[in-house]
């Protein structure tokens, strides 16, 4: 009987481990039991998946949820390492900025990944270098190597939940410190704190 228990536990652990290392690229799908007061938005932010994907995975067309209902959380297309890299960039770029500004910085990264004008991976966007210049100052000065704070990590998950919505910002800058005159010619989408976001 003990051998059978060990075999069952071992098999369960192997299945659990394989779910988290599937292709080594994405986080595994899981389920979530809806608690009173939760919304699709809150659940999407918690897991860092787009609201649209969460709705689709659960064959939902509206926002109605019932406490106790089990939802399928779809696989994330963004790895834990990519989330960490984004959070470190957000932390370095938006330190001292309002939380909404942190989310907007993370959204710029995701918008660039989706744009044909930029690299199509998160690391490609973050480490992008043109004409000898990095796209993001924290990559150049090494600030990206600092660990992210909790707010920056949450901002990344919120940007992922918001993915595919919004005004399509591809750039952000501080008009007081920006040296590029070109970026000021872009269409402004929103101003948050000291940053101007544009496309």
Secondary structure, 3 states (H helix, E strand, C coil): CHHHHHHHHHHHHHHHHHHHCHHHCCCCCEEEECCCCCCHHHHHHHHCCCHHHHHHHCCCCCCCCCCCCEEEECCCCCCHHHHHHHHHHHHHHCCCCCHHHHHHHHHHHHHHHHCCCCCCCHHHHHCCEECCEECCHHHHHCHHHCCCCHHHHHHHHHHHHHCCCCCCCCEEECCCCCCCCHHHHCCEEEEECCEEEEC
